[in-house]
Amino acid sequence: MEKQPLLQKPEDSSTWSLKGWITSCLPRAPPMPENPPDDLEAMLHSSSPSDSDPLPELPSAGTVQSKLGAGEKLKELRKLMKRHNIAVYIVPSEDEHQSEFTAVADKRREFLTGFKGSAGIAVVTLDDAETLSGEAALSTDGRYFLQAEKELDLKYWQLLKQGQVGYPSWQEFALKRAASSKFSNIISVDPKLLSLSVGQYFSSTSRYRGVVFKPFIEYNLVDEVWGNEKPSRTRDKAYVYTAQYSGESTNDKIARVRNIIRQKGATHLVITALDDIGWLFNLRADHSIPFSPFFFAYAVVSLDKVWLYADNDIIASVKPYLLSIESLSIKSYESFYSDLSTIKATVHDHSVRVILPSKSACNYALLTSLPSSVSRQTLIYNSVVAVLKLVKNKTELLNAKVAQAKDSLVFIIFFAWLENELIHKKNKINEYEAAQKIYSIRARFPSFKGLSYETISSTGPNAAIIHYEPTKDNNAIIDPKLPYLIDSGGHYLEGTTDITRTFKFGPDGLTHEMMKYFTLVLKGHIAVAMAKFPAESPASGTILDAYARQALWNEGLDFNHGTGHGVGAFGNVHEGPLYISTTAGGSGNAVYFKEGGILTNEPGFYVDGQFGFRVESELEIIKSKVGKSRQGEEFLAFNYLTKVPLGLNLIDPQYLSSVEKRWINSYHQSIVDDFGNMLLKIGEYRAYAWLLKETTPIA
C-alpha cells in the first residue's frame, strides 16, 4: 500500500474543530461529475469513487503449513512424551508474551490441532507407551464451538466446550488423565507459554491428586514435531509513534511508571506484554505480528534505569530516537531470561522487590527464572503499564474520535455499495469479496495502517458462527433474503477500531423472528450505551453485562460471549483488563472503568444453522453531568463514538420503549449531521442517499 503523508494538527488548538480536522482526513474528492444526480433515488444507484478500485488480497493471520496429518503429529508428539516420561502435555495458544494474536511461528496449538481460532488450549495424553495411545482434546469458548467442530479432525480430537454442561474443564480433563494414566503421572508444558495463574493452579492441585506438575523448559515438544517446516518470526522494523498521536513522551511515561513502583515499595518492574512495551516506548511495527502493531521485546524499569530487550535489526532505524530516553540500556532479545536470573540488589537498593505482570498475564517461566535471592513472598503481581494505558490522554481521545469517524464513513460507503450490488444490480457477491471491498475503501483514507483483526463477513447460517472468517476458497454467496453480519476493524495512526453491524437488505425473506431477535439485541446495546454508573465500583463490568442481556433474558435467550472489551490507541483491538463480561468484576477490588477509557459494546444473539445478530460500537467513558453517587462522587457514563446506522429493516418498533426510539432517532440524526455534507464533498452521492434512507425516524 502506498504510504500516506502524515496529517499535522494546527499548533493553536483553539483555531480548529474536530469536524474540520476529520474533513481534512478524508480521501481526496474526485472531479465533480458534469451532471450529478438530481434526486435521492438517482443518487442511490449512482457510482462511487471507489467502484473502480480493484479488490485487494486480504491480510490474514497466516496459515500453518505442514505435510503431516493429524494422526502423524500426535504420534510424533507422544514419542517425545514417552522419552521424557510425560503423561499429559499442554499446548496453549499464546506465545511467551501471552499475546492474543500470534506470529505464524508461534501458532503451535494451530499446527497440532488444525483449529485456527484465536482462543483455545490443547491437551494431549499418553496412556500406553507401547502403542502410543491416548486422547487429544481441544478446549475453547462459545465463540468458536461451530468453527472448532469444522476444523478439528474428530477421528483424533475431541472438543471440550468451555462453560457447557456435560463437558469437563480442560484442567480437570488433564488432571484426571494424568491420575489414571498407565504410563506416568506427570503433567508438563512449556512454562514460557503458560500463564502463572494456571501454572500455580496445577502446582498446588496436583499435590493431592497423585499427579506431578513438571514443566519442561529445555525445548518445546511441538516445535520438535514441527521441525524444519516451522517458519521463523518476521523481523519487521520498528518506527516512532510521534507525539501528535501518542500525546506523551516516553520519558514522561517512565516517570509515571517509577512513581507507581515507589508507591508499591518495589525496585523493579518487569514488562512482557508487547503492547505495553510499544505504548511505553512510543514505538510501533506493522508486520511482526498479524493485526497487532508491535514487535518482539521485553523491558525492565528500575528506579534509575531502563532496559529494552529487542533485536538490533528491529530497532536499528529508531536508535537515534532511543538515545533520547533517559538511562536506557539496549540489550538483545535473547538475553532477557539470563539477565532476569541475575537481578541483584544495587548499591542504593539492598533489598530487591520485583513487580511482575498480573498472574493471568505473566508466564510461569518468569517466576522460576528469578534468582533465589529475590524473595517470592515479596513479589508483586500488577500489570502496571496495562492499567496506565487504559486511560487515554487528551490527544489519544481526540485521535480515537478521528479514527472512529473515518471507519464509520468506511462502513456507510461499504453498505451503500453492497445494497446497490445485491438489490439494484442483482449481482452475486460472496462474503470474501465483501471483506475485500471494505478493506479497499479503508485503504483510500490517510494514515490507514491495516486491519485490526480478520474481517467477519457472514451471511445467514455463517453469521451464527461467532468468529467466522471467510477465505478466498471458503465462503458463501451473500443471500439478500437473510441477515448479513459484518464485524470489521482497522488500525489508523489515530487509533484502532472495532465495529459490527447486522443488516437485512430489501424486504424479501424478512421474518418477524429475525426482527424480534435483532431488536432484543439492540435493546441491550442501547441499555449499555445509556447507562450511568458509580465511578469507584469494581463490579461495573459485570453489572453492565447484565444490562446488555436483560431484554434477551426476559425471553429466555442469551449469547455466549462477552459484551465488551477495551480498545488500544493504535494498539491491540482487545485491550485488557477493561471488560464488560459476566466475570469482569472478579473477586478483586481493582477499578478499571475510569474517565478516558475506551471499550466496545457488543451484545448478540445466534441461532445455529440459521442466522446471527450483533451490534458493536466503541464507547468513551466520560463523567456524567447528572447527580452524584451515595459516596458523593460523580457518576460515569458513555460517549458514543461509532457513527454507523443500525439497520432499520431489522428493527421492530413494538419491542422498543419511547425512550429507546428517541435514542435511535437522535443517534441517527447525529450521523447525518456529522457526515452528510462530508459524503457529498468527496463525491459519495450513493452513500449520502443511503444514509438518509437508513436514518428515517422511527415512529
Backbone hydrogen bonds, N-H to C=O, Kabsch-Sander energy under -0.5 kcal/mol:
donor,donor_aa,acceptor,acceptor_aa,energy
13,S,11,E,-1.2
15,T,12,D,-1.9
16,W,13,S,-0.9
21,W,17,S,-2.4
22,I,18,L,-2.7
23,T,19,K,-2.2
24,S,20,G,-1.5
25,C,21,W,-0.7
25,C,22,I,-1.3
26,L,23,T,-1.4
43,M,39,D,-2.1
44,L,40,L,-2.2
45,H,41,E,-0.7
45,H,42,A,-0.7
46,S,43,M,-1.8
51,D,48,S,-1.9
53,D,50,S,-1.3
65,Q,63,T,-0.6
73,K,69,G,-2.3
74,L,70,A,-1.9
75,K,71,G,-2.2
76,E,72,E,-2.4
77,L,73,K,-2.3
78,R,74,L,-2.6
79,K,75,K,-1.6
80,L,76,E,-1.5
81,M,77,L,-2.2
82,K,78,R,-2.4
83,R,79,K,-2.0
84,H,80,L,-1.7
85,N,82,K,-1.2
86,I,81,M,-3.0
87,A,186,I,-1.9
88,V,186,I,-2.0
89,Y,124,V,-2.9
90,I,188,S,-2.3
91,V,122,A,-3.0
98,Q,95,D,-1.9
106,D,103,A,-2.0
107,K,104,V,-1.7
108,R,106,D,-1.8
109,R,92,P,-0.5
111,F,107,K,-2.3
112,L,108,R,-2.3
113,T,109,R,-2.5
114,G,110,E,-2.6
121,I,139,S,-2.1
122,A,91,V,-2.5
123,V,137,A,-2.8
124,V,89,Y,-2.5
125,T,135,E,-3.1
126,L,87,A,-2.8
127,D,133,S,-2.7
128,D,133,S,-1.5
132,L,128,D,-1.2
133,S,128,D,-1.2
137,A,123,V,-2.7
138,L,158,Q,-2.6
139,S,121,I,-2.7
140,T,160,L,-1.6
144,Y,141,D,-2.2
148,A,144,Y,-3.2
149,E,145,F,-2.1
150,K,146,L,-1.3
151,E,147,Q,-2.1
152,L,148,A,-2.6
153,D,113,T,-0.5
154,L,152,L,-1.1
156,Y,153,D,-2.1
157,W,153,D,-2.2
158,Q,136,A,-2.0
160,L,138,L,-3.3
160,L,158,Q,-0.5
161,K,159,L,-0.7
162,Q,140,T,-2.5
162,Q,160,L,-0.8
164,Q,161,K,-1.8
167,Y,164,Q,-1.7
173,F,169,S,-2.4
174,A,170,W,-2.4
175,L,171,Q,-2.4
176,K,172,E,-2.6
177,R,173,F,-2.2
178,A,174,A,-2.2
179,A,175,L,-2.3
180,S,176,K,-1.7
181,S,177,R,-0.8
182,K,127,D,-0.6
187,I,212,V,-2.9
188,S,88,V,-2.9
190,D,90,I,-0.5
193,L,190,D,-2.0
194,L,190,D,-0.7
196,L,359,K,-0.6
196,L,362,C,-3.5
197,S,359,K,-2.3
199,G,195,S,-2.4
200,Q,196,L,-2.9
201,Y,197,S,-1.6
202,F,198,V,-2.2
203,S,199,G,-2.5
204,S,200,Q,-2.2
205,T,201,Y,-2.7
206,S,202,F,-2.3
208,Y,205,T,-1.1
209,R,206,S,-1.2
211,V,206,S,-1.9
212,V,185,N,-2.7
213,F,211,V,-0.5
214,K,187,I,-2.9
214,K,212,V,-0.7
216,F,189,V,-2.2
217,I,215,P,-0.6
224,E,220,N,-1.7
225,V,221,L,-1.8
226,W,222,V,-2.8
227,G,223,D,-2.5
229,E,226,W,-1.5
230,K,227,G,-1.5
236,D,234,T,-0.8
238,A,314,I,-3.0
239,Y,284,R,-2.8
241,Y,282,N,-2.8
242,T,240,V,-1.0
245,Y,242,T,-2.0
246,S,242,T,-2.6
247,G,243,A,-1.8
253,K,249,S,-2.0
254,I,250,T,-2.9
255,A,251,N,-1.9
256,R,252,D,-1.9
257,V,253,K,-2.3
258,R,254,I,-2.7
259,N,255,A,-1.8
260,I,256,R,-1.5
261,I,257,V,-2.2
262,R,258,R,-2.5
263,Q,259,N,-2.4
264,K,260,I,-1.8
265,G,262,R,-2.0
266,A,261,I,-2.6
267,T,353,R,-3.4
268,H,353,R,-1.8
269,L,301,V,-2.7
270,V,355,I,-2.8
271,I,269,L,-0.5
271,I,299,A,-3.2
277,I,273,A,-1.9
278,G,274,L,-2.4
279,W,275,D,-2.2
280,L,276,D,-2.5
281,F,277,I,-2.4
282,N,278,G,-0.6
282,N,279,W,-0.7
283,L,278,G,-2.1
284,R,239,Y,-2.4
285,A,293,P,-1.2
289,I,292,S,-0.6
292,S,289,I,-1.8
294,F,292,S,-1.8
298,Y,309,Y,-1.7
299,A,271,I,-2.1
300,V,307,W,-2.0
301,V,269,L,-2.5
302,S,305,K,-3.0
303,L,267,T,-0.8
306,V,327,S,-2.3
307,W,300,V,-2.9
308,L,329,S,-2.5
309,Y,298,Y,-2.9
309,Y,307,W,-0.5
310,A,308,L,-0.8
310,A,331,K,-2.2
314,I,311,D,-1.2
315,I,311,D,-1.5
316,A,312,N,-1.7
318,V,315,I,-1.4
319,K,316,A,-1.2
322,L,318,V,-2.5
323,L,319,K,-1.7
324,S,321,Y,-2.0
325,I,322,L,-1.7
326,E,324,S,-0.6
328,L,325,I,-1.2
329,S,306,V,-2.7
331,K,308,L,-2.7
335,S,332,S,-1.0
336,F,333,Y,-1.3
339,D,335,S,-2.2
340,L,336,F,-2.6
341,S,337,Y,-1.6
342,T,339,D,-1.6
343,I,340,L,-1.2
346,T,349,D,-1.0
350,H,348,H,-0.6
352,V,350,H,-0.5
355,I,268,H,-3.0
356,L,354,V,-0.6
356,L,380,I,-3.1
361,A,358,S,-1.8
362,C,358,S,-1.5
364,Y,191,P,-0.7
364,Y,194,L,-2.7
365,A,191,P,-1.7
366,L,363,N,-1.2
367,L,363,N,-0.7
368,T,364,Y,-1.4
369,S,365,A,-1.5
370,L,366,L,-0.8
370,L,367,L,-0.9
374,V,371,P,-1.8
375,S,373,S,-0.8
378,T,375,S,-1.2
379,L,376,R,-0.6
380,I,354,V,-2.3
382,N,356,L,-2.9
382,N,380,I,-0.7
384,V,382,N,-2.1
387,V,383,S,-2.0
388,L,384,V,-2.2
389,K,385,V,-2.6
390,L,387,V,-0.9
391,V,387,V,-0.6
391,V,388,L,-1.0
392,K,390,L,-0.8
392,K,596,G,-2.2
397,L,393,N,-2.6
398,L,394,K,-2.3
399,N,395,T,-2.7
400,A,396,E,-2.3
401,K,397,L,-1.6
402,V,398,L,-1.7
403,A,399,N,-2.7
404,Q,400,A,-2.4
405,A,401,K,-2.3
406,K,402,V,-2.5
407,D,403,A,-2.5
408,S,404,Q,-2.4
409,L,405,A,-2.2
410,V,406,K,-2.1
411,F,407,D,-2.2
412,I,408,S,-2.2
413,I,409,L,-2.7
414,F,410,V,-2.5
415,F,411,F,-2.9
416,A,412,I,-2.1
417,W,413,I,-1.8
418,L,414,F,-2.7
419,E,415,F,-2.6
420,N,416,A,-1.7
421,E,417,W,-2.3
422,L,418,L,-2.5
423,I,419,E,-2.9
424,H,419,E,-0.9
424,H,420,N,-0.5
425,K,420,N,-2.8
427,N,421,E,-3.1
429,I,427,N,-0.7
431,E,476,A,-2.4
434,A,430,N,-2.0
435,A,431,E,-1.9
436,Q,432,Y,-2.4
437,K,433,E,-2.3
438,I,434,A,-2.1
439,Y,435,A,-1.6
440,S,436,Q,-2.4
441,I,437,K,-2.1
442,R,438,I,-1.9
443,A,439,Y,-2.0
444,R,441,I,-1.3
445,F,442,R,-2.3
448,F,445,F,-1.2
449,K,491,H,-3.6
450,G,491,H,-0.8
452,S,489,G,-1.6
453,Y,489,G,-0.6
456,I,487,D,-2.8
457,S,455,T,-0.9
458,S,456,I,-0.5
458,S,485,L,-2.9
460,G,483,P,-2.3
462,N,459,T,-1.9
463,A,460,G,-1.5
464,A,461,P,-1.5
465,I,462,N,-1.3
466,I,464,A,-1.0
467,H,143,R,-1.2
468,Y,465,I,-2.2
471,T,474,N,-2.4
478,I,429,I,-3.0
482,L,479,D,-2.2
484,Y,503,F,-3.3
485,L,458,S,-2.9
486,I,501,R,-2.3
487,D,456,I,-2.6
488,S,486,I,-0.5
488,S,499,I,-2.5
491,H,450,G,-3.9
492,Y,490,G,-0.5
492,Y,495,G,-2.9
493,L,447,S,-1.9
495,G,492,Y,-0.6
496,T,568,G,-0.9
497,T,490,G,-2.5
499,I,488,S,-1.9
500,T,616,E,-1.9
501,R,486,I,-2.0
503,F,484,Y,-2.8
506,G,504,K,-0.6
510,L,507,P,-1.8
515,M,511,T,-1.9
516,K,512,H,-2.6
517,Y,513,E,-2.4
518,F,514,M,-2.4
519,T,515,M,-2.4
520,L,516,K,-2.2
521,V,517,Y,-1.9
522,L,518,F,-2.6
523,K,519,T,-2.3
524,G,520,L,-1.7
525,H,521,V,-2.1
526,I,522,L,-2.7
527,A,523,K,-2.3
528,V,524,G,-1.8
529,A,525,H,-2.3
530,M,526,I,-2.2
531,A,528,V,-1.3
533,F,636,L,-2.1
537,S,534,P,-0.7
540,S,537,S,-1.2
543,I,539,A,-2.4
544,L,540,S,-2.8
545,D,541,G,-1.5
546,A,542,T,-1.4
547,Y,543,I,-1.6
548,A,544,L,-1.9
549,R,545,D,-1.1
550,Q,546,A,-1.5
553,W,549,R,-3.4
554,N,550,Q,-2.4
555,E,552,L,-1.5
556,G,553,W,-2.3
557,L,552,L,-2.7
563,T,580,I,-2.2
564,G,580,I,-1.8
566,G,575,E,-0.6
566,G,578,L,-2.3
567,V,598,I,-1.9
568,G,572,N,-2.4
570,F,568,G,-1.1
575,E,566,G,-2.9
575,E,573,V,-0.7
576,G,574,H,-0.7
578,L,575,E,-0.8
579,Y,577,P,-0.7
580,I,564,G,-2.5
581,S,579,Y,-0.6
584,A,581,S,-1.6
592,Y,590,A,-0.6
594,K,592,Y,-1.2
596,G,621,I,-2.7
597,G,594,K,-2.0
599,L,619,L,-2.2
600,T,565,H,-2.2
601,N,617,S,-2.0
602,E,563,T,-3.7
605,F,613,F,-2.4
607,V,611,F,-2.9
608,D,606,Y,-0.6
610,Q,607,V,-2.4
611,F,607,V,-1.4
613,F,605,F,-2.9
615,V,603,P,-1.6
616,E,500,T,-2.3
617,S,601,N,-1.3
619,L,599,L,-3.4
620,E,639,N,-2.8
621,I,597,G,-3.0
622,I,620,E,-0.5
622,I,637,A,-2.6
624,S,635,F,-3.3
627,G,625,K,-0.6
629,S,633,E,-3.7
632,G,629,S,-2.1
635,F,627,G,-0.7
636,L,533,F,-3.3
637,A,622,I,-2.8
639,N,620,E,-3.0
640,Y,638,F,-0.6
641,L,618,E,-2.3
641,L,639,N,-0.6
642,T,618,E,-1.1
650,L,647,G,-1.1
651,I,648,L,-1.5
652,D,515,M,-0.5
652,D,650,L,-0.5
655,Y,652,D,-1.9
656,L,653,P,-1.7
661,K,657,S,-2.2
662,R,658,S,-2.2
663,W,659,V,-2.2
664,I,660,E,-2.3
665,N,661,K,-2.6
666,S,662,R,-2.6
667,Y,663,W,-2.6
668,H,664,I,-2.9
669,Q,665,N,-2.2
670,S,666,S,-1.8
671,I,667,Y,-1.4
672,V,668,H,-1.7
673,D,669,Q,-2.6
674,D,670,S,-2.2
675,F,671,I,-2.8
676,G,672,V,-2.3
679,L,675,F,-2.6
680,L,676,G,-1.5
681,K,677,N,-2.4
682,I,678,M,-1.7
683,G,680,L,-1.6
684,E,679,L,-2.9
685,Y,683,G,-1.4
688,Y,684,E,-1.9
689,A,685,Y,-2.6
690,W,686,R,-2.5
691,L,687,A,-2.5
692,L,688,Y,-2.1
693,K,689,A,-2.1
694,E,690,W,-2.6
695,T,691,L,-0.8
695,T,692,L,-0.6
696,T,693,K,-1.1
